[in-house]
């Protein structure tokens, strides 16, 4: 029997053949359903769709027309054509409040008309149509700001008369007066200074217009601003101290050397820079270093206030500066700060260094308490060195010798009477009594045994 032939009974064991069900074309069914939905809905949606498309086209056409109208009005304003601009505004008064891609209104661009007279004619036309005289562009500049940069004192004066606000600041806190000073517009500075507003305002860098003028060595503008502010002429120290605000570190270092060479007379001018909290930290640090090098004791109140201010960024530097200046008036504040539980180890070390440099014994109780209680090795070392410096002793790393000296002299530092006992003396007395009692008990035991 060949291998291909079925074995006996094999056909009977095979499962019966299944009947194939007719396949359903699901894709055709979906197509039929979609076609039915379109037939039912399309007659209703088609008119709505047509209306929407028509409205969109009308809106786009309206936007294009408005954009063209604003561009034409803007060109008329720049050219100083007041009559042409009036015709456009009569058609659409909203153009007076329109803006370009930079947020500038027609009042901003009108300042750039060919002549001041034509520019003022355009400005008057826009003001008749309720244009905002203090409108700001995307950089915060007002028409008065633009006029100050354009060096048009007559136009600036007329804008001020119409209610322009000279205190509105642009980006960086720059007022029109700051802009005029930096641009060297002396005539505009004089007009704005006589107006009297914004003379004392500071920009984000912490400078008033007068300080900017002195930094730029613009004596004419500085004189006009001083007269408006009622200030006396600045000294050479004031002008030199302002150079500490230079962004370059090497330049500030050269200015520091020049101020130190001038002696203590330069101290008040440097102190004024240090007290200006609007200046960057690097500038105030340079001023503090200069005051330290000058040993200017008049800076002690300001530096002490900075040292005890928890929010100050110069706190630790100010603490060390007090020690270098040798300010004895700051000792109580430093001692109180040393006893504060929130003082960091770095701050505690700085205070110990300053107190040791000042050498005032009033802080000895706080130093002794810190020395005995702290577990920080560097803080303990700083407190020990401060105690040595104040007491006039030198124990160095001899911790045991210093501790014994503290025990012997603690009543003196605490202001106690020499005949009174302190804690350590009581402990020593108890130890002696305990030792004598043990010796007595041992002697009694020996006698009983004998």
Secondary structure as GFF3:
##gff-version 3
##sequence-region A 1 450
A	DSSP	alpha_helix	10	13	.	.	.	ID=ss1
A	DSSP	alpha_helix	26	79	.	.	.	ID=ss2
A	DSSP	alpha_helix	82	91	.	.	.	ID=ss3
A	DSSP	three_ten_helix	93	97	.	.	.	ID=ss4
A	DSSP	alpha_helix	106	110	.	.	.	ID=ss5
A	DSSP	alpha_helix	116	128	.	.	.	ID=ss6
A	DSSP	alpha_helix	143	149	.	.	.	ID=ss7
A	DSSP	alpha_helix	153	161	.	.	.	ID=ss8
A	DSSP	three_ten_helix	171	173	.	.	.	ID=ss9
A	DSSP	alpha_helix	176	182	.	.	.	ID=ss10
A	DSSP	alpha_helix	186	195	.	.	.	ID=ss11
A	DSSP	alpha_helix	209	215	.	.	.	ID=ss12
A	DSSP	alpha_helix	219	229	.	.	.	ID=ss13
A	DSSP	alpha_helix	236	242	.	.	.	ID=ss14
A	DSSP	three_ten_helix	243	245	.	.	.	ID=ss15
A	DSSP	alpha_helix	249	262	.	.	.	ID=ss16
A	DSSP	three_ten_helix	263	266	.	.	.	ID=ss17
A	DSSP	alpha_helix	267	275	.	.	.	ID=ss18
A	DSSP	alpha_helix	281	294	.	.	.	ID=ss19
A	DSSP	three_ten_helix	297	299	.	.	.	ID=ss20
A	DSSP	alpha_helix	300	307	.	.	.	ID=ss21
A	DSSP	alpha_helix	315	325	.	.	.	ID=ss22
A	DSSP	three_ten_helix	328	330	.	.	.	ID=ss23
A	DSSP	alpha_helix	331	338	.	.	.	ID=ss24
A	DSSP	alpha_helix	345	358	.	.	.	ID=ss25
A	DSSP	three_ten_helix	361	363	.	.	.	ID=ss26
A	DSSP	alpha_helix	364	373	.	.	.	ID=ss27
A	DSSP	alpha_helix	377	391	.	.	.	ID=ss28
A	DSSP	alpha_helix	399	414	.	.	.	ID=ss29
A	DSSP	alpha_helix	423	449	.	.	.	ID=ss30
###
